Each structure stands twice: as structure tokens, then as C-alpha cells.
Amino acid sequence: MDLKLEIIILPVADVDRAKDFYENIGFRLDADFSTDRGLRVVQLTPPGSHASIMVGDNLTSAAPGSLRGLHLVTTDLDTARSELLRSGVDVSPIWHDQDGVFHWAGDANRIPGPDEEHDSYSSYASFDDPDGNEWIIQQVVTRLPGR
């Protein structure tokens, strides 16, 4: 079976505000269309990604801002964080998890600063979009075999 993650629908309260936010941080606008019956679909793709997000009207019944732990991956966490800060995004300082396996939900188990070994999959920064959907930026320099 060949399956690929293509789209994640983000619940937002204001489609234009979300569209502006994501375009401002470098997501590519792929589509923005509406129907006469009130469906609006805005598709945006993070730089370098094969998967996209969608925001819009009548796409989901989930509460705006209810998605937690969406992950973006970068090879250079310092640069990605700096670029987001320059775009006006309130990005957390870089952190790593005390256990070094993954990260806990919320702020639990966070240690300030990057992973001491600078291992891939171990250092993070986080931010919320204007609706409160949580994004985690994870540094991956060398992928695990098969990834």
C-alpha cells in the first residue's frame, strides 16, 4: 500500500487572518477558492514540504485552535527560529526534553537550550498560530535509516 500524508485541516476562526499569518511565515499559497454555498478552501504548503495545510470555512467542526503538536522539521533550528521571530511570531526559546526520547505534551519535562549532544530529533522550539494551534519545530540533521 502506498499512502502519503497530504493535507492537515487546521481549525481557525478567521480564514483571512490565518492565511495572512501562514503566508507571512513563508508558506506557499496553493489555492483559495469558495463556493456559492459557503465552503471556502485555502491551501498552504510549508517551505520544502510535500504535505500542506488547509484553512477555510465549513471544513471542520473542530474548535479553532484545538490542534496541538503539529510538527515542522528543519535542519537548522536556530535559523528557522530567527526567521520566524523576524516575521513577528512569538517563538519559544530552543528546548529539549529531559528524557531525550521525544517531548511531552505542553511544557512538561522541557529543559532550556538545545540537546547537549545536538542529536537529530532532540531539540525543539514552539509557537502558536493566531488561533492557538500549536506548532513544534524539530531539528533533524541526520534522519534515521529508512526515513
C-alpha positions, 0 to 999 in steps of 0.5 A: 500500500502506498499512502502519503500524508497530504493535507492537515485541516487546521481549525481557525476562526478567521480564514483571512487572518490565518492565511495572512499569518501562514503566508507571512511565515513563508508558506506557499499559497496553493489555492483559495477558492469558495463556493456559492454555498459557503465552503471556502478552501485555502491551501498552504504548503510549508517551505520544502514540504510535500504535505500542506495545510488547509484553512477555510470555512465549513471544513471542520467542526473542530474548535479553532485552535484545538490542534496541538503538536503539529510538527515542522522539521528543519535542519537548522533550528536556530535559523528557522527560529530567527526567521520566524521571530523576524516575521513577528511570531512569538517563538519559544526559546530552543528546548529539549526534553529531559528524557531525550526520547521525544517531548511531552505534551505542553511544557512538561519535562522541557529543559532550556537550550538545545540537546547537549549532544545536538542529536537529530530529533532532540531539540525543539522550539514552539509557537502558536498560530493566531488561533492557538494551534500549536506548532513544534519545530524539530531539528533533524540533521541526520534522519534515521535509516529508512526515513 
